[in-house]
Amino acid sequence: MSESEQTTIERDEPLQVAAIRYDPDKNNAPVIVAAGTGPIAQNILRIAEENGISIYHDDSAATLLSKLELGQEVPPELYQVVVNIYLALLNMAEDHNLQDKLFKS
């Protein structure tokens, strides 16, 4: 996304983000690999964009996931949140014909 395409969102509360990764060979569930608020959140998003990592926007999911510790597996009570993220990314990939890029083997 170029600078001219980026938009600033007016918020009452600071931006929160959480990044998850799932490696079935190492973990039983997705793991929190980054989380932050405000400037740290902006930095996480910038790094994700620079590395072609898909971004899903959901303030509630970010709030819940960012409360977990780095390296912590997502607990079963939050599995539905992860399923919603996965389905949204899958739908986005199908809409843009990006399945191979999004879901690398």
N, C-alpha and C positions, 0 to 999 in steps of 0.2 A: 504494500500500500504506500503510495507516495505521500509526501507531506501535504499536498493539496487535497488528497482524498481523505486524510485523517480528519476526524471531527472531535471536538472537545465536548464532553457531556457534562452538563451542570449537575452536580450531585450535592445532596445535603450531608452525606456521609462520605468518608474517603473510600476510594476504590479498593476492593478486596479481590485477590485472585488466589487460585490454588492450581497447581499442576500435578497431574497424576500420570503414572506409568504402570503398565501391567506386563510382567514377564512371567508367564506360567511355569517356566523352568525354575524360577527363584522364589516366587511368592504365591500365596493362596488367593490373594486379592490385589487390586490396584494399590499402589503405594504413593504417598504424598512425596513429591520430589522437589517442590518449591511452593512457597506460600508467602503472602505479604500484603501490606496495606499501604496506600498512598504512593509515595515515590518508589518504594520497593516493588509494589504491584505493577507500576508503569514499566519498570525495568524488566520484570519477568515477561510482560507482554511484548516488549520490544525484542527481547532475546528470542521469544517464541516466533514472532513474525520474521525475524532475520534468518531463522533456521527452518522456516516452512512448516512449523508445527501448527496444527489446526487449533483454533480458538473457539470455544463455545461460551456464549455469554448467558449467565444465569446468576443473578446476585444472591439468591437463596442458596444455591449449590456452593457458590464460592464462600459464603459465610460459614456454612456447615463444614466444608472440607478444610478451610483455612484454620479451623480450631484444632485440627489434628496435628500431631508432632511430625516433623520431617522424618521420613523413613518409616512412618507408621502405616500399616495396612489399613485400608478403609474397612471399618467394622460392618458386620452384616446389616445393622440397622440403617446404614447409608447405601446399601447396594442398589436400591431403586434410584437414587440420585445418579449413580454411575451408569446404570442402564439407560436413564434418560439422556445423559451426555452421549453415550455410545450411539444410541439411536439417532440423535440429532446430527452427529457427525456422519453417520452412515447415510442418512437422508441427504445431507449436504453433498457428500461425495457422489452419490448417485445423480443428484441434480446437476452436478458439474462434471460428471464422468471422470471422477478422480479416485475411484476405489483402489487402483493399484498404488497410487501415491500415498493415500491415507493409511491403508492397511498393508504395510510392507511385511513380507515374510521374514 
